[in-house]
Amino acid sequence: MLRPLKPERWNEVTAAHLLKRAGFGGPPSAIESLRRLGLEGAVARLVSGTGAGDPMPLNPPEWAHPDPDRAAYLRKFRTSSDEERRVLRQEMQSVQRRRVEELRVWWLARMVASPRPMEEK
């Protein structure tokens, strides 16, 4: 079972460790800023920030939301010939591969550039 970190163990080393675990680390100024906040304050800043001044948008690409055209695509797929289905399937797989790659790039860029990579909206 995990036990809370004792307040006397919160220092520059543990603050740097938290930044590494929550993202990709940070410069000495960010480590010192978190150290001054204390453990609870540091976690709150990383997870529950306001998003103000964040260089990366909180939302993923627009296409990552539910697709309103999905039902129409499925109806077309069901009423198509075998050859048309094969072509539709290949097109959709190509789109999905491209979108997964775009989402990976967005997420990595967010993790690197954001001062609050774990923030939820």
N, C-alpha and C positions, 0 to 999 in steps of 0.2 A: 504494500500500500504506500502511496506517495504521501509524504508529510510536507507541510508548508515550509518554505525556506525561513529560517530564523532571521529576524531583522538585522542582527549584527553580521550576518554573512552577505548582506546586500552591499555590493561595492562595484568598482569599475569592471572587475573581471566578470561578475555575475550579470551585470548590465550588458556587457559586450556579448556574453553567451546568449542572453535572451534575444538580443538583436539578430544574432546568427540563426537562432532557431525560428524566429518569427519572419525572417526574410533572408537577406544576404549581408547582414552586418551593417556597420555604419562607421562614419568618421568619428574621431575622438570627441568632437563637439556633441554629436548625437548620443554617444555613450554617456558623457557627463550629464547631459540634460536628463536622460532616463535615470541615472543614478540619483540625481537630486530629487526626482519625483518619488522615490521609494518604489518598492516592488509592485504594490497594488496600483499606484499611479502610473507606473511604466506600462503595466499590462493594459490598464484602461486606455492609455494613449494609443497603444498599438492596435487594440481591438475595437475600441469604441470612439475613434476620433470623429471629428465633424466633417472631414473631407475638405475643409477650407485650405486653399493653397496647395492642394495635392496636384502634382503635375500630370497624373494619369486619371482618366475618368473612372468612376466607380463601376459604371455599367459596362458589361461586355458588348461586343458588336451587336448591332440591331438585329441581325439575323439569328442571334442566339436565343431570342425570345420565341415563344410558340408561333408556329407558322399558320397564318389564317387561311392559306391556300392548300394546306395539307389534305383536307377532305376532298377538294376538287381533284387533286393529283391522284388520290386513291381511287376515286370513281373512274377517272380516265384509265388508270392502270387496269382495273377490273374489267372494263369493257373493250380493252385493246386485244389485238391478235397476239399470238405468241411472239412474233418477230417485233411488234411494236413494244411489247412488254420488255423484251430483252434490251432494246434501245433505251427505253425509259429507265430501266434498272441501272444500266451503265451510266446514263447521264446523272441520275440521282447519286450513285456511288461516287462519281467524280466530284460533284458538288459537295458531298459530305466530307470527302477527304480534304478538299481545299478548306472547308470551314473548320475542320478539326485543327488543321495546321495554323490557320489564322487565330483560332482561339488559344492555341499553345503560345504563339508569339505574343498575343495580347497579355496573357497571364504572366509570362516571364518578364515582359517589359514592365508590367505593373509591380511585380515583386521587386524588381531592381530599382525602379524610379520612385516608388511611393515611400513616403516616410511612415506610412501605416499600411503595410501590405496585407495585414490580416483583417482590416476593417470591413465590417458588414454594412450594407446599406439598409 
